[in-house]
């Protein structure tokens, strides 16, 4: 079975002139990483959503996790099995990249998400509000190139005056 192109309009999911300019014209197709689990990626492309894996050259040439595909990345891939799977050949340059220190003793950097414009940070006013944590998140988001938006939830648990105090902070 051969899948038909044009199932997904790439422009609707963020493919623009920036990414188009960085395509290699080596016969690969563009796609966007929408999830990753144990080095198996879900790729949204003109064929719809397909599973994909990184090419060995990409994996073995990576200096760290930051050099591997992350959610939000635009990549170039080779369709295999009549377009029902893909092999990721190349990661296109990232416009933004939200990062953190990788879990564990390694000093590696982990890309949480890339090519995002706005990040919503939700803080509950139910005893979970932590100004220092909120500051860390906002700093990381600004460093990524994205715009932070803070949302305070559960304001109904407090008086309007107390909610105003939280907002002032």
ZAMIMI-948983 format. One record per atom (N, C-alpha, C): x, y, z; atom name; residue number from 0; residue in three letters. Coordinates in pm, 1 decimal, always signed. Atoms other than C-alpha are relative to their C-alpha. Layout:
REC        c1        c2        c3  atom   nr  rest
REC         X         Y         Z    CA  NUM   Ala
...
//
This chain:
REC        c1        c2        c3  atom   nr  rest
REC     +84.3    -117.9      +0.0     N    0   Unk
REC      +0.0      +0.0      +0.0    CA    0   Unk
REC     +89.0    +124.4      +0.0     C    0   Unk
REC     -73.3    -124.4      +5.7     N    1   Unk
REC    +138.3    +341.9     -94.8    CA    1   Unk
REC     -88.2    +111.8     +54.1     C    1   Unk
REC     +74.7    -112.0     -56.1     N    2   Unk
REC     +27.0    +637.4    +113.6    CA    2   Unk
REC      +2.7    +117.8     -95.6     C    2   Unk
REC     +10.1    -116.1     +87.0     N    3   Unk
REC     -83.6    +950.4     -64.8    CA    3   Unk
REC     +49.0    +125.2     +71.4     C    3   Unk
REC     -43.5    -126.4     -60.4     N    4   Unk
REC     +89.1   +1285.3      -1.1    CA    4   Unk
REC    -117.1     +95.4     +22.0     C    4   Unk
REC     +92.9    -109.8     -24.4     N    5   Unk
REC     -89.3   +1602.6    +108.7    CA    5   Unk
REC    -107.0     -32.6    +102.8     C    5   Unk
REC     +91.7     +27.6    -109.4     N    6   Unk
REC    -262.6   +1443.9    +406.6    CA    6   Unk
REC     +11.5    +107.6    +107.2     C    6   Unk
REC     -25.9    -103.1     -99.9     N    7   Unk
REC    -105.1   +1714.4    +627.3    CA    7   Unk
REC     +58.9    +122.2     -70.2     C    7   Unk
REC     -56.4    -124.6     +52.0     N    8   Unk
REC     -42.2   +2079.1    +536.7    CA    8   Unk
REC    +110.8     +42.0     +96.2     C    8   Unk
REC    -113.7     -27.4     -87.2     N    9   Unk
REC    +307.9   +2134.5    +677.7    CA    9   Unk
REC      +3.5    +144.1     +49.5     C    9   Unk
REC      +2.5    -139.9     -41.7     N   10   Unk
REC    +259.4   +2512.0    +689.0    CA   10   Unk
REC     -88.6     +18.3    +123.8     C   10   Unk
REC     +90.2     -10.4    -115.4     N   11   Unk
REC     -23.4   +2459.9    +939.9    CA   11   Unk
REC     +65.9     -45.7    +129.2     C   11   Unk
REC     -68.4     +46.2    -121.0     N   12   Unk
REC    +217.8   +2290.2   +1180.3    CA   12   Unk
REC    +137.2     +65.8     +15.2     C   12   Unk
REC    -118.0     -81.7     -24.7     N   13   Unk
REC    +494.2   +2550.7   +1148.4    CA   13   Unk
REC    +109.5      -1.6    -104.0     C   13   Unk
REC    -104.3      +1.9    +102.9     N   14   Unk
REC    +691.1   +2472.2    +832.2    CA   14   Unk
REC      -9.4    +129.2     -79.7     C   14   Unk
REC      +0.5    -129.5     +66.4     N   15   Unk
REC    +787.9   +2811.3    +692.4    CA   15   Unk
REC    +126.7     +18.1     -82.6     C   15   Unk
REC    -116.4     -30.1     +83.4     N   16   Unk
REC   +1053.1   +2978.8    +479.0    CA   16   Unk
REC    +132.6     -28.2     +68.7     C   16   Unk
REC    -122.7     +27.3     -75.0     N   17   Unk
REC   +1315.7   +2945.5    +753.2    CA   17   Unk
REC     +41.1    -145.5     -16.6     C   17   Unk
REC     -31.6    +142.3      +9.0     N   18   Unk
REC   +1295.6   +2567.7    +748.7    CA   18   Unk
REC     +18.3     -43.4    -145.4     C   18   Unk
REC     -12.6     +32.4    +142.4     N   19   Unk
REC   +1246.1   +2548.7    +373.5    CA   19   Unk
REC    +138.3     +35.4     -53.3     C   19   Unk
REC    -133.4     -43.2     +43.2     N   20   Unk
REC   +1569.6   +2742.1    +319.6    CA   20   Unk
REC    +109.6     -95.3     +45.8     C   20   Unk
REC    -102.1     +87.7     -56.7     N   21   Unk
REC   +1758.9   +2489.3    +532.9    CA   21   Unk
REC     -11.9    -145.4     -47.0     C   21   Unk
REC     +10.7    +135.1     +54.2     N   22   Unk
REC   +1636.3   +2180.2    +347.2    CA   22   Unk
REC    +115.0     -25.0     -96.5     C   22   Unk
REC    -121.1     +32.5     +76.2     N   23   Unk
REC   +1919.0   +2000.0    +171.0    CA   23   Unk
REC     -22.6     -26.6    -148.1     C   23   Unk
REC     +29.5     +36.1    +138.8     N   24   Unk
REC   +1744.1   +1912.3    -156.5    CA   24   Unk
REC     +71.6    -128.2     -42.6     C   24   Unk
REC     -63.2    +128.9     +29.0     N   25   Unk
REC   +1898.2   +1564.2    -132.1    CA   25   Unk
REC    -103.6    -109.5     -23.1     C   25   Unk
REC    +105.1     +97.4     +22.4     N   26   Unk
REC   +1565.6   +1394.7    -200.4    CA   26   Unk
REC     -71.4     -44.0    +126.4     C   26   Unk
REC     +67.2     +32.8    -125.3     N   27   Unk
REC   +1465.0   +1377.4    +166.5    CA   27   Unk
REC    -127.2     +82.4     +12.8     C   27   Unk
REC    +125.2     -70.4     -24.9     N   28   Unk
REC   +1122.0   +1485.7    +289.9    CA   28   Unk
REC      +3.3     +66.8    +136.6     C   28   Unk
REC      +5.9     -64.7    -132.2     N   29   Unk
REC   +1049.9   +1731.4    +573.9    CA   29   Unk
REC    -109.5     -61.8     +86.5     C   29   Unk
REC     +99.3     +46.5     -96.3     N   30   Unk
REC    +866.4   +1623.1    +886.8    CA   30   Unk
REC     +31.1     +60.8    +134.6     C   30   Unk
REC     -17.8     -57.6    -133.5     N   31   Unk
REC    +817.3   +1738.2   +1243.4    CA   31   Unk
REC     -17.3    -107.9    +105.7     C   31   Unk
REC      +5.8     +96.3    -109.1     N   32   Unk
REC    +886.7   +1530.6   +1553.1    CA   32   Unk
REC    -110.8     +43.4     +96.0     C   32   Unk
REC    +109.2     -34.6     -91.2     N   33   Unk
REC    +570.8   +1518.9   +1765.3    CA   33   Unk
REC      +5.3     -80.2    +129.9     C   33   Unk
REC     -22.8     +72.3    -125.0     N   34   Unk
REC    +677.8   +1258.5   +2022.6    CA   34   Unk
REC    +122.5     -88.8     -15.5     C   34   Unk
REC    -117.2     +87.9      -0.9     N   35   Unk
REC    +971.6   +1042.8   +2123.2    CA   35   Unk
REC      -9.9     -91.6    +120.0     C   35   Unk
REC      -0.3     +96.2    -108.1     N   36   Unk
REC    +988.3    +727.5   +2330.6    CA   36   Unk
REC    +104.0    -107.0     -30.2     C   36   Unk
REC    -106.6    +100.5     +14.5     N   37   Unk
REC   +1303.5    +518.2   +2367.3    CA   37   Unk
REC     +56.5      -3.7    -142.1     C   37   Unk
REC     -63.3     -15.8    +131.2     N   38   Unk
REC   +1455.7    +647.5   +2043.9    CA   38   Unk
REC     -88.9     -38.4    -118.3     C   38   Unk
REC     +96.8     +16.1    +108.1     N   39   Unk
REC   +1140.7    +581.4   +1841.2    CA   39   Unk
REC     -80.9    +128.9      -2.4     C   39   Unk
REC     +62.7    -130.5     +14.4     N   40   Unk
REC    +991.7    +902.2   +1708.5    CA   40   Unk
REC    -132.1     -12.8     -74.5     C   40   Unk
REC    +119.6     -17.5     +82.1     N   41   Unk
REC    +646.7    +995.2   +1583.2    CA   41   Unk
REC     +24.6    +125.6     -81.3     C   41   Unk
REC     -33.0    -105.3     +95.1     N   42   Unk
REC    +687.9   +1212.5   +1278.5    CA   42   Unk
REC    -127.0     +40.1     -72.3     C   42   Unk
REC    +113.8     -49.4     +76.0     N   43   Unk
REC    +418.2   +1432.2   +1125.9    CA   43   Unk
REC     +54.0     +54.7    -130.7     C   43   Unk
REC     -49.7     -38.0    +132.4     N   44   Unk
REC    +472.1   +1470.9    +753.6    CA   44   Unk
REC    -116.1      +1.4     -98.5     C   44   Unk
REC    +105.2      -7.0    +101.4     N   45   Unk
REC    +281.5   +1496.3    +428.1    CA   45   Unk
REC     -82.9    -127.6      -7.8     C   45   Unk
REC     +72.7    +126.7      +0.3     N   46   Unk
REC    +176.3   +1132.2    +471.9    CA   46   Unk
REC     -87.1     -17.3    +124.4     C   46   Unk
REC     +68.5     +14.0    -127.5     N   47   Unk
REC     +29.2   +1194.9    +816.8    CA   47   Unk
REC    +101.7     -31.6    +107.2     C   47   Unk
REC     -90.4     +37.4    -109.6     N   48   Unk
REC    +178.6   +1055.1   +1135.5    CA   48   Unk
REC     +59.3    -137.5     -28.1     C   48   Unk
REC     -68.8    +127.2     +23.6     N   49   Unk
REC    +439.6    +783.1   +1089.2    CA   49   Unk
REC    +109.0     -20.1    +105.4     C   49   Unk
REC    -112.4     +25.1     -90.6     N   50   Unk
REC    +693.6    +613.2   +1316.2    CA   50   Unk
REC    +131.6     +20.2     -74.4     C   50   Unk
REC    -130.7     -22.0     +63.2     N   51   Unk
REC   +1057.7    +697.7   +1251.0    CA   51   Unk
REC    +110.5     -29.6     +99.7     C   51   Unk
REC    -118.7     +17.0     -83.3     N   52   Unk
REC   +1403.3    +626.4   +1382.4    CA   52   Unk
REC    +112.6     +80.0     -62.2     C   52   Unk
REC    -114.1     -77.5     +47.9     N   53   Unk
REC   +1725.4    +821.2   +1354.2    CA   53   Unk
REC     +95.4     -92.7     -74.7     C   53   Unk
REC     -99.9     +74.8     +75.6     N   54   Unk
REC   +1975.6    +703.1   +1094.9    CA   54   Unk
REC    +122.2     -23.8     +88.3     C   54   Unk
REC    -118.6     +33.0     -78.7     N   55   Unk
REC   +2281.5    +533.9   +1241.4    CA   55   Unk
REC    +105.0    +108.4      -5.6     C   55   Unk
REC     -97.3    -108.7     +17.6     N   56   Unk
REC   +2501.6    +809.7   +1102.6    CA   56   Unk
REC     -32.7    +116.9     +91.4     C   56   Unk
REC     +43.4    -110.2     -86.8     N   57   Unk
REC   +2298.7   +1065.5   +1296.9    CA   57   Unk
REC     +23.9     -35.2    +147.0     C   57   Unk
REC     -16.1     +43.9    -138.8     N   58   Unk
REC   +2306.1    +864.3   +1621.3    CA   58   Unk
REC    +147.3      -7.2     +38.1     C   58   Unk
REC    -140.8     +20.0     -35.5     N   59   Unk
REC   +2674.6    +772.5   +1612.4    CA   59   Unk
REC     +83.4    +127.0     -16.1     C   59   Unk
REC     -70.6    -126.5     +16.2     N   60   Unk
REC   +2779.9   +1121.4   +1502.8    CA   60   Unk
REC     -36.9    +103.3    +105.9     C   60   Unk
REC     +45.8     -94.0    -102.6     N   61   Unk
REC   +2597.3   +1286.0   +1795.2    CA   61   Unk
REC    +101.9      +9.4    +112.6     C   61   Unk
REC     -92.5     -22.2    -111.6     N   62   Unk
REC   +2826.2   +1439.9   +2055.6    CA   62   Unk
REC     -73.1     -11.8    +134.6     C   62   Unk
REC     +81.4      +7.9    -120.4     N   63   Unk
REC   +2540.7   +1437.9   +2309.6    CA   63   Unk
REC    -146.2      -5.1     -38.1     C   63   Unk
REC    +144.7      +8.8     +24.9     N   64   Unk
REC   +2163.4   +1422.0   +2347.5    CA   64   Unk
REC     -53.6    +120.5     -76.5     C   64   Unk
REC     +43.4    -122.9     +67.8     N   65   Unk
REC   +2134.1   +1777.7   +2218.9    CA   65   Unk
REC      +9.7     -12.3    -152.2     C   65   Unk
REC     -19.1     +19.9    +143.5     N   66   Unk
REC   +2246.4   +1653.3   +1876.2    CA   66   Unk
REC     -98.6     -99.8     -59.7     C   66   Unk
REC    +100.4     +95.6     +46.8     N   67   Unk
REC   +1958.4   +1404.7   +1851.6    CA   67   Unk
REC    -134.2     +70.6     -16.3     C   67   Unk
REC    +130.7     -64.2     +17.5     N   68   Unk
REC   +1602.5   +1482.5   +1740.3    CA   68   Unk
REC     -73.6     +16.0    +132.4     C   68   Unk
REC     +82.4     -29.2    -117.7     N   69   Unk
REC   +1370.3   +1635.9   +1999.7    CA   69   Unk
REC    -139.6     +37.8     -47.0     C   69   Unk
REC    +137.2     -38.3     +33.2     N   70   Unk
REC    +998.3   +1705.1   +2009.9    CA   70   Unk
REC      -0.3    +144.9     -49.1     C   70   Unk
REC      +6.8    -132.8     +60.5     N   71   Unk
REC    +928.0   +2004.8   +1787.2    CA   71   Unk
REC     +99.7     +19.7    -112.0     C   71   Unk
REC    -100.5     -14.0    +106.1     N   72   Unk
REC   +1228.9   +1953.1   +1561.4    CA   72   Unk
REC     -60.6     -26.3    -136.9     C   72   Unk
REC     +24.7     +29.7    +141.0     N   73   Unk
REC   +1190.9   +1974.2   +1187.7    CA   73   Unk
REC    +119.0     -80.6     -47.7     C   73   Unk
REC    -105.2     +90.0     +47.0     N   74   Unk
REC   +1387.2   +1696.6   +1024.2    CA   74   Unk
REC     -21.2     -30.9    -147.3     C   74   Unk
REC     +12.3     +57.7    +133.3     N   75   Unk
REC   +1458.6   +1556.0    +683.9    CA   75   Unk
REC      +9.5    -150.6     +17.6     C   75   Unk
REC      +2.5    +144.9     -17.0     N   76   Unk
REC   +1377.7   +1187.9    +649.8    CA   76   Unk
REC     -17.4     -69.8    -134.5     C   76   Unk
REC     +21.1     +86.5    +115.3     N   77   Unk
REC   +1376.9    +904.5    +400.2    CA   77   Unk
REC    -119.9     -88.1     +30.7     C   77   Unk
REC    +112.7     +90.9     -23.9     N   78   Unk
REC   +1041.1    +729.4    +370.0    CA   78   Unk
REC     +40.2    -142.7     -39.3     C   78   Unk
REC     -22.3    +141.5     +32.4     N   79   Unk
REC   +1062.5    +350.0    +378.9    CA   79   Unk
REC    -132.9     -73.5     +14.3     C   79   Unk
REC    +122.2     +81.0      -4.3     N   80   Unk
REC    +801.6     +75.2    +346.0    CA   80   Unk
REC    -119.3     +77.7     -57.2     C   80   Unk
REC    +105.6     -76.0     +69.7     N   81   Unk
REC    +594.9    +281.6     +99.4    CA   81   Unk
REC     -49.4    +119.9     +78.6     C   81   Unk
REC     +35.4    -121.5     -73.8     N   82   Unk
REC    +599.3    +583.2    +331.2    CA   82   Unk
REC     -67.1     -25.6    +133.0     C   82   Unk
REC     +64.2     +29.6    -128.4     N   83   Unk
REC    +464.5    +402.7    +637.8    CA   83   Unk
REC     +97.8     +12.6    +117.0     C   83   Unk
REC    -103.7     -22.4    -102.0     N   84   Unk
REC    +793.6    +452.6    +829.3    CA   84   Unk
REC    +101.9     +97.5     -57.0     C   84   Unk
REC    -102.1     -93.2     +46.6     N   85   Unk
REC   +1079.7    +699.3    +813.4    CA   85   Unk
REC    +132.7     -21.7     +69.9     C   85   Unk
REC    -133.9      -0.8     -56.8     N   86   Unk
REC   +1452.8    +715.1    +870.9    CA   86   Unk
REC     +45.4    +146.0      +1.2     C   86   Unk
REC     -38.7    -140.4     -14.2     N   87   Unk
REC   +1557.4   +1056.4   +1006.5    CA   87   Unk
REC    +146.5     +14.7     -40.9     C   87   Unk
REC    -134.2     -19.3     +53.8     N   88   Unk
REC   +1860.7   +1174.1    +811.5    CA   88   Unk
REC     +69.8    +122.5     +56.8     C   88   Unk
REC     -60.0    -128.3     -36.4     N   89   Unk
REC   +1910.9   +1528.5    +937.0    CA   89   Unk
REC     -99.3     +82.8     +80.1     C   89   Unk
REC     +81.5     -94.3     -77.2     N   90   Unk
REC   +1781.6   +1778.6   +1193.2    CA   90   Unk
REC     +22.0    +137.9     -59.6     C   90   Unk
REC     -12.0    -136.5     +50.5     N   91   Unk
REC   +1707.7   +2122.2   +1050.4    CA   91   Unk
REC     +32.9     +92.7    +117.1     C   91   Unk
REC     -33.9     -93.1    -109.4     N   92   Unk
REC   +1837.4   +2422.3   +1250.3    CA   92   Unk
REC    -123.4     +35.9     +82.0     C   92   Unk
REC    +108.7     -32.5     -92.7     N   93   Unk
REC   +1626.6   +2508.1   +1553.5    CA   93   Unk
REC     -12.9    +151.3     +14.5     C   93   Unk
REC     +24.6    -142.1     -27.5     N   94   Unk
REC   +1465.0   +2850.8   +1591.6    CA   94   Unk
REC      +9.4     +25.8    +150.1     C   94   Unk
REC      -5.0      -8.9    -145.6     N   95   Unk
REC   +1418.1   +2799.3   +1965.1    CA   95   Unk
REC     +27.1    -139.7     +53.8     C   95   Unk
REC     -33.2    +129.3     -58.8     N   96   Unk
REC   +1529.7   +2524.9   +2199.2    CA   96   Unk
REC      -6.6     +10.5    +152.7     C   96   Unk
REC     +16.5      +1.1    -144.6     N   97   Unk
REC   +1404.2   +2473.8   +2555.8    CA   97   Unk
REC     +80.5    -117.9     +54.0     C   97   Unk
REC     -95.4    +102.1     -44.6     N   98   Unk
REC   +1679.0   +2283.9   +2739.5    CA   98   Unk
REC      +4.3      -7.6    +152.4     C   98   Unk
REC     -28.7     +18.0    -141.4     N   99   Unk
REC   +1764.9   +2144.3   +3079.1    CA   99   Unk
REC    +117.1     -96.0     +13.0     C   99   Unk
REC    -105.9     +97.4     -27.7     N  100   Unk
REC   +2043.7   +1945.8   +3237.3    CA  100   Unk
REC     -64.5    -137.7      -1.2     C  100   Unk
REC     +54.5    +135.2      +7.1     N  101   Unk
REC   +1988.7   +1578.7   +3162.0    CA  101   Unk
REC      -2.9     -63.1    +138.3     C  101   Unk
REC     +14.5     +69.6    -127.0     N  102   Unk
REC   +1877.5   +1355.6   +3447.6    CA  102   Unk
REC    +121.8     -89.5     +23.7     C  102   Unk
REC    -112.6     +86.1     -35.1     N  103   Unk
REC   +2155.0   +1171.1   +3628.6    CA  103   Unk
REC    +125.6     +80.0     +24.9     C  103   Unk
REC    -127.5     -63.3     -32.2     N  104   Unk
REC   +2519.7   +1242.8   +3692.9    CA  104   Unk
REC     +68.4     +60.2    -121.2     C  104   Unk
REC     -59.3     -55.4    +121.3     N  105   Unk
REC   +2593.7   +1330.4   +3333.4    CA  105   Unk
REC     -14.2    +151.5      -1.0     C  105   Unk
REC     +11.9    -145.0     +16.1     N  106   Unk
REC   +2654.0   +1692.8   +3243.6    CA  106   Unk
REC     -57.4     +31.9    -137.4     C  106   Unk
REC     +58.8     -13.8    +132.4     N  107   Unk
REC   +2471.1   +1641.0   +2915.5    CA  107   Unk
REC    -121.3     +93.4      +6.3     C  107   Unk
REC    +116.4     -86.2     +11.6     N  108   Unk
REC   +2202.1   +1883.7   +2798.4    CA  108   Unk
REC    -110.7     -76.2     -71.2     C  108   Unk
REC    +115.0     +63.7     +61.3     N  109   Unk
REC   +1855.0   +1757.0   +2716.3    CA  109   Unk
REC     -89.8    +107.9     -58.9     C  109   Unk
REC     +95.2     -91.3     +63.4     N  110   Unk
REC   +1632.8   +1939.3   +2468.5    CA  110   Unk
REC    -139.7     -49.4     +36.2     C  110   Unk
REC    +136.0     +35.5     -39.8     N  111   Unk
REC   +1282.4   +1937.7   +2614.3    CA  111   Unk
REC     -94.5     +17.0    -118.4     C  111   Unk
REC     +82.3     -28.4    +117.3     N  112   Unk
REC   +1119.3   +2094.2   +2307.0    CA  112   Unk
REC     +70.6    +106.3     -83.3     C  112   Unk
REC     -62.5     -99.4     +87.4     N  113   Unk
REC   +1226.7   +2297.5   +2007.9    CA  113   Unk
REC    -103.4     +62.0     -93.1     C  113   Unk
REC     +83.1     -70.6     +97.5     N  114   Unk
REC   +1078.6   +2542.6   +1760.1    CA  114   Unk
REC    -138.2     +33.6     +55.4     C  114   Unk
REC    +124.4     -42.9     -62.1     N  115   Unk
REC    +814.6   +2668.8   +2000.5    CA  115   Unk
REC      +5.5    +150.8     +19.9     C  115   Unk
REC      +5.9    -145.7     -10.9     N  116   Unk
REC    +700.9   +3030.1   +2020.5    CA  116   Unk
REC     -41.1     +46.8    +138.8     C  116   Unk
REC     +56.0     -40.0    -128.8     N  117   Unk
REC    +509.2   +3045.1   +2347.8    CA  117   Unk
REC      -1.8    -121.9     +92.8     C  117   Unk
REC      +5.9    +106.2    -100.0     N  118   Unk
REC    +538.5   +2839.1   +2667.6    CA  118   Unk
REC     -88.7     +48.0    +113.6     C  118   Unk
REC     +89.4     -31.4    -110.4     N  119   Unk
REC    +257.2   +2842.1   +2922.1    CA  119   Unk
REC     +51.3     -71.5    +125.2     C  119   Unk
REC     -42.9     +55.6    -128.4     N  120   Unk
REC    +371.8   +2792.3   +3282.4    CA  120   Unk
REC    -117.8     +14.7     +94.7     C  120   Unk
REC    +115.4      -1.2     -89.8     N  121   Unk
REC     +89.6   +2695.6   +3517.8    CA  121   Unk
REC     +48.1     -20.5    +142.8     C  121   Unk
REC     -29.3     +11.8    -143.6     N  122   Unk
REC    +126.9   +2754.7   +3891.6    CA  122   Unk
REC    -133.3      +0.6     +73.8     C  122   Unk
REC    +120.4      +6.6     -81.0     N  123   Unk
REC    -147.5   +2647.6   +4128.4    CA  123   Unk
REC     +15.4     +82.6    +126.3     C  123   Unk
REC      -0.5     -79.3    -123.5     N  124   Unk
REC    -237.5   +2871.4   +4418.2    CA  124   Unk
REC     -55.1     -82.6    +115.8     C  124   Unk
REC     +50.9     +92.3    -101.6     N  125   Unk
REC    -328.0   +2565.6   +4627.0    CA  125   Unk
REC    +109.8     -48.6     +93.1     C  125   Unk
REC    -112.1     +40.8     -83.7     N  126   Unk
REC      -2.3   +2555.4   +4821.2    CA  126   Unk
REC    +118.4     -47.8     -82.5     C  126   Unk
REC    -107.6     +43.2     +89.4     N  127   Unk
REC    +206.8   +2456.8   +4520.6    CA  127   Unk
REC     +75.3    +118.4     -61.0     C  127   Unk
REC     -64.6    -118.7     +56.8     N  128   Unk
REC    +302.7   +2814.7   +4430.5    CA  128   Unk
REC    +141.9     +12.2     +53.8     C  128   Unk
REC    -139.8     -11.5     -39.2     N  129   Unk
REC    +680.1   +2853.0   +4432.2    CA  129   Unk
REC     +64.9    +103.5     -91.1     C  129   Unk
REC     -52.6    -111.0     +78.6     N  130   Unk
REC    +822.2   +3184.2   +4317.9    CA  130   Unk
REC    +137.3     -32.0     -59.0     C  130   Unk
REC    -135.9     +32.2     +50.4     N  131   Unk
REC   +1182.9   +3054.1   +4283.9    CA  131   Unk
REC      -7.1     -96.8    -117.9     C  131   Unk
REC     +17.5     +94.8    +111.0     N  132   Unk
REC   +1070.7   +2762.8   +4065.2    CA  132   Unk
REC     -53.8     +73.1    -122.1     C  132   Unk
REC     +56.5     -78.2    +109.3     N  133   Unk
REC    +864.3   +3002.1   +3853.8    CA  133   Unk
REC    +108.0     +84.8     -67.4     C  133   Unk
REC    -111.2     -79.2     +55.3     N  134   Unk
REC   +1169.5   +3227.1   +3810.6    CA  134   Unk
REC     +92.4     -86.8     -84.5     C  134   Unk
REC     -87.1     +91.2     +76.8     N  135   Unk
REC   +1382.1   +2928.5   +3698.3    CA  135   Unk
REC     -63.1     -36.1    -134.0     C  135   Unk
REC     +70.1     +34.3    +124.4     N  136   Unk
REC   +1119.7   +2828.4   +3441.8    CA  136   Unk
REC      +1.3    +117.2     -97.5     C  136   Unk
REC      +4.5    -117.9     +87.0     N  137   Unk
REC   +1088.3   +3182.4   +3307.6    CA  137   Unk
REC    +137.6     +28.5     -59.7     C  137   Unk
REC    -136.1     -21.7     +50.8     N  138   Unk
REC   +1466.2   +3219.3   +3276.7    CA  138   Unk
REC     +32.5    -100.6    -110.3     C  138   Unk
REC     -27.2    +102.8    +101.1     N  139   Unk
REC   +1491.7   +2888.8   +3087.2    CA  139   Unk
REC     -78.7     +26.2    -127.9     C  139   Unk
REC     +83.5     -26.7    +117.4     N  140   Unk
REC   +1205.5   +2985.0   +2855.6    CA  140   Unk
REC     +54.4    +118.3     -78.9     C  140   Unk
REC     -56.6    -116.5     +69.4     N  141   Unk
REC   +1352.7   +3327.7   +2775.9    CA  141   Unk
REC    +131.2     -37.4     -68.4     C  141   Unk
REC    -126.8     +44.4     +59.6     N  142   Unk
REC   +1694.0   +3166.2   +2715.8    CA  142   Unk
REC     -22.9     -85.1    -124.5     C  142   Unk
REC     +30.0     +84.9    +115.3     N  143   Unk
REC   +1526.7   +2929.1   +2469.3    CA  143   Unk
REC     -35.3     +81.5    -123.9     C  143   Unk
REC     +45.8     -82.0    +111.2     N  144   Unk
REC   +1402.7   +3216.8   +2255.8    CA  144   Unk
REC    -152.0      +6.9      -8.5     C  144   Unk
REC    +146.5      -0.5      -0.7     N  145   Unk
REC   +1034.9   +3151.3   +2335.3    CA  145   Unk
REC     -50.0    +107.0     +97.8     C  145   Unk
REC     +63.2     -97.5     -87.8     N  146   Unk
REC    +792.7   +3380.3   +2518.6    CA  146   Unk
REC     -75.2     -72.8    +110.9     C  146   Unk
REC     +73.0     +64.8    -109.4     N  147   Unk
REC    +674.6   +3274.8   +2866.3    CA  147   Unk
REC    -132.3     +70.7     +28.9     C  147   Unk
REC    +128.3     -52.3     -45.9     N  148   Unk
REC    +313.1   +3318.4   +2976.6    CA  148   Unk
REC     -31.9     -74.5    +129.1     C  148   Unk
REC     +28.0     +60.9    -129.9     N  149   Unk
REC    +232.9   +3256.3   +3343.5    CA  149   Unk
REC    -151.2      -3.9     +21.5     C  149   Unk
REC    +141.4     +19.5     -31.3     N  150   Unk
REC    -108.7   +3115.2   +3431.7    CA  150   Unk
REC     -10.8     -44.4    +145.1     C  150   Unk
REC     +22.0     +36.0    -139.9     N  151   Unk
REC    -218.8   +3107.7   +3795.3    CA  151   Unk
REC    -137.3     -65.8     +10.0     C  151   Unk
REC    +127.1     +72.3     -12.0     N  152   Unk
REC    -485.2   +2846.4   +3865.6    CA  152   Unk
REC     -42.2      -8.3    +146.6     C  152   Unk
REC     +57.4     +20.5    -133.5     N  153   Unk
REC    -706.3   +2775.5   +4166.3    CA  153   Unk
REC      -7.2    +128.9     +81.7     C  153   Unk
REC     +11.3    -128.3     -69.4     N  154   Unk
REC    -747.3   +3143.1   +4249.9    CA  154   Unk
REC    -125.8      +6.3     +85.7     C  154   Unk
REC    +123.7      +0.7     -77.8     N  155   Unk
REC   -1093.0   +3061.4   +4385.0    CA  155   Unk
REC     +21.4     -47.1    +144.3     C  155   Unk
REC     -30.6     +45.3    -135.9     N  156   Unk
REC    -921.8   +2917.4   +4695.7    CA  156   Unk
REC     +42.8    +114.2     +91.3     C  156   Unk
REC     -50.7    -113.5     -77.5     N  157   Unk
REC    -813.3   +3265.4   +4807.0    CA  157   Unk
REC     -89.2    +122.4     -20.1     C  157   Unk
REC     +69.9    -127.5     +13.2     N  158   Unk
REC    -953.9   +3609.1   +4863.8    CA  158   Unk
REC     +60.3     +76.6    -117.4     C  158   Unk
REC     -55.7     -80.9    +109.1     N  159   Unk
REC    -912.0   +3860.5   +4580.3    CA  159   Unk
REC    +128.9     +72.4     +40.2     C  159   Unk
REC    -119.9     -69.6     -45.8     N  160   Unk
REC    -653.9   +4044.6   +4792.8    CA  160   Unk
REC    +122.2     -92.2      -3.1     C  160   Unk
REC    -111.3     +96.5      -1.1     N  161   Unk
REC    -439.7   +3731.0   +4835.2    CA  161   Unk
REC     +42.1     -34.5    -143.1     C  161   Unk
REC     -31.5     +28.0    +141.3     N  162   Unk
REC    -461.2   +3657.3   +4462.0    CA  162   Unk
REC     +79.9    +114.9     -57.3     C  162   Unk
REC     -74.5    -116.6     +46.1     N  163   Unk
REC    -341.1   +4011.3   +4393.0    CA  163   Unk
REC    +144.3      -3.9     +50.6     C  163   Unk
REC    -136.3     +13.7     -53.1     N  164   Unk
REC     -40.6   +3942.2   +4619.1    CA  164   Unk
REC     +83.1     -97.0     -85.0     C  164   Unk
REC     -69.1     +96.3     +85.6     N  165   Unk
REC     +48.0   +3636.2   +4413.7    CA  165   Unk
REC     +35.3     +62.0    -135.0     C  165   Unk
REC     -24.3     -63.8    +130.8     N  166   Unk
REC     +13.7   +3834.4   +4091.4    CA  166   Unk
REC    +113.1    +101.5     +11.6     C  166   Unk
REC    -106.7    -100.0     -19.3     N  167   Unk
REC    +235.8   +4112.8   +4230.3    CA  167   Unk
REC    +136.5     -65.7      +8.6     C  167   Unk
REC    -126.1     +71.0     -10.4     N  168   Unk
REC    +505.8   +3857.7   +4310.2    CA  168   Unk
REC     +49.4     -39.4    -136.8     C  168   Unk
//
